[in-house]
Amino acid sequence: MRTRTAPVIVSVAGRWYFFHLTNVMTLSMDAGLIYEYLERISHLLRANARRADSDGMLQPVQLEALHYLSRCNAYSNTPAAVTDYLGLTKGTVSQTLRVLESNGYVEKQADEKDGRVVHLLLTRKGRGLVESAIPPKNLRLGVDDLPPPMQEQLGTALYQLLGAIQRSNQLKSFGVCRTCRYNASLGQDSFRCELTGATLTPSDVTRICREHAGRDGG
Ligand code: SF4
């Protein structure tokens, strides 16, 4: 048991109030309980997301790969980057990508400079599926049901937990470009990647990247 500041959210006459109590005695939440919550939430979200797939063809991992490809930048849409991101074996990811391609969700494109490198691009069908499935409807309804301060607090806590897991296991961050330490602002709506020297557009900096490095070194 330890002493710390605790956020408190209460509802009075239909309005939400948010404040901090200091020196509250709290129990540390153990990893087992957090795992149980996350596992149950993941299961509910995956089940709901799959309902958006009218063909009923895709497995959760295939939808995850499709979602990643819809969010990543041009350095990160290769089979090797998908393998790193999903943390699965090369064979499993190859099979996953084959299913997505044969069902018309992604198409391959050779790299303009190096013909040995293949990029995976979402087709209109793939993009449509991601837009209808993610975020799943049950998550949107659940989040809307929480008071705004709690939504923000939850987002921050999950972001920090993700970062802590990645740091303590030496995993790549796969973060959003605008938060990368190599991202240099060149002024109005113009950015440069100091790792590759490429100029980045405002749209590029909203995408996730396999080379991302946190500003704190993570
Ligand atoms: S600035 Fe960082 S995240 Fe953005 S493209 Fe360069 S390496 Fe990737």
Residues whose N, C-alpha, C, O or C-beta is under 5 A from the ligand:
A	BS01	SF4	C177 C180 Y182 N183 C193 L195 C209 E211 H212 A213
